[in-house]
Amino acid sequence: MPTSAKNFFTREEQEDIKQAILDAELDTSGEIRVHIENKFKGDILKRAASIFQLLEMDKTDQRNGVLFYLSIQNRSFAIIGDEGINTVVPEDFWENTKQILINHFREGQFADGIIEGIHEAGKQLKKHFPYTSSDVNELSDEISFGNN
């Protein structure tokens, strides 16, 4: 297993993940980001929320950003959505998407898990935040990396 977040996925896998984000965002005004870091200390949801703010995902017009956060050395991940999403969806909204990732991750298929999870998130977002012709891409589609 690679020791650095930046080389966890191959360049091709990174491009495939970015393309999955682009594809998912074609059908929704929601914004999806992926952030990977080596490790963190503390609660994973608090760390993911901190990264969410650091990436300014809480500044989208409809507050409909989604973050896929992975910590390699902790072998942990979280999927969090902004308040615009959380106010209109059921509490277990992300459970199906999380399960998709878990199933792939157990098999060592990390890129496939993220890609399928992004597609699922896009489908779910489309129901509540459909794409309109006035939508603009508010956030980068590039994977971001932590320095921990």
Secondary structure as the mmCIF struct_conf table of DSSP 4:
data_model
#
loop_
_struct_conf.conf_type_id
_struct_conf.id
_struct_conf.beg_label_comp_id
_struct_conf.beg_label_asym_id
_struct_conf.beg_label_seq_id
_struct_conf.end_label_comp_id
_struct_conf.end_label_asym_id
_struct_conf.end_label_seq_id
BEND BEND1 THR A 3 SER A 4
HELX_RH_3T_P HELX_RH_3T_P1 ALA A 5 ASN A 7
BEND BEND2 PHE A 8 PHE A 9
HELX_RH_AL_P HELX_RH_AL_P1 ARG A 11 GLU A 25
TURN_TY1_P TURN_TY1_P1 LEU A 26 LEU A 26
BEND BEND3 ASP A 27 ASP A 27
STRN STRN1 THR A 28 THR A 28
BEND BEND4 SER A 29 SER A 29
STRN STRN2 GLU A 31 GLU A 37
BEND BEND5 ASN A 38 ASN A 38
BEND BEND6 GLY A 42 GLY A 42
HELX_RH_AL_P HELX_RH_AL_P2 ILE A 44 LEU A 54
TURN_TY1_P TURN_TY1_P2 LEU A 55 GLU A 56
HELX_RH_3T_P HELX_RH_3T_P2 MET A 57 LYS A 59
BEND BEND7 THR A 60 THR A 60
TURN_TY1_P TURN_TY1_P3 ASP A 61 GLN A 62
BEND BEND8 ARG A 63 ARG A 63
STRN STRN3 GLY A 65 SER A 71
TURN_TY1_P TURN_TY1_P4 ILE A 72 ARG A 75
STRN STRN4 SER A 76 GLY A 81
HELX_RH_AL_P HELX_RH_AL_P3 GLU A 83 ASN A 86
TURN_TY1_P TURN_TY1_P5 THR A 87 VAL A 88
BEND BEND9 VAL A 89 VAL A 89
TURN_TY1_P TURN_TY1_P6 GLU A 91 TRP A 94
HELX_RH_AL_P HELX_RH_AL_P4 GLU A 95 ARG A 106
TURN_TY1_P TURN_TY1_P7 GLU A 107 GLY A 108
HELX_RH_AL_P HELX_RH_AL_P5 PHE A 110 HIS A 128
BEND BEND10 PHE A 129 PHE A 129
STRN STRN5 PRO A 130 PRO A 130
TURN_TY1_P TURN_TY1_P8 SER A 133 SER A 134
BEND BEND11 LEU A 139 LEU A 139
BEND BEND12 GLU A 142 GLU A 142
STRN STRN6 SER A 144 PHE A 145
#
